[in-house]
Amino acid sequence: MSWSLRSLLEGYREGWRRYTDFTGRSTVGEYVAFLVVNLLVGLLLHLLESITEDGLFGFVGGVYALAALLPGIAVTVRVLRTWLRPRP
């Protein structure tokens, strides 16, 4: 898989689109894209919080972390189902 901004954003969007799907399968690329974009968003919010020091971005970061929890678990379950499936 070639890594580009487009493929990262597509994998991230797919993680949010299928946030309640715990029975399907996901590729490693979708999993990595979701983790990388979540990490970048978290780092950006943390940086903004440390610059502004007014507490707003800390609150936004907390809300984002809670909102991203379910899609993160779902994409992890789907990729584990892919990795652990019986192979011929």
PyMOL commands that set and color helices and strands:
alter all, ss='L'
color gray80, all
select helices_A, chain A and resi 5-17+28-52+56-84
alter helices_A, ss='H'
color red, helices_A
deselect
rebuild
show_as cartoon
